[in-house]
Amino acid sequence: MSGIVLSASVRQNLLSLQSTADLLATTQSRLSTGKSVNSALDNPTNFFTAQSLDNRASDINNLLDGIANGVQVLQAANTGITSLQKLIDSAKSIANQALQTTVGYSTKSNV
């Protein structure tokens, strides 16, 4: 079996096509991920900066979730306190009504 013989111009065109295919794959990877730097090999400084910012954003999102949970707890506590105030007002009203009504006792009848 003999090997494939390529002329210099065909070989140059083949290398150019391979380079274009590699660049196309890189561009498609960047477009699909939305990141201009996907690995530390692309640009170490930008990659680690982006990774640090992603970690910071994740930490801030966790804090935001905690704050949202705290707000919900405070809203539930406020609802409970409001209900207790209404219950106390109702009890006061009933107690005032009980004080204002006269209880009439009739005289003892002779048995």
Helices and strands as residue ranges (DSSP letters): H 8-33, H 44-100
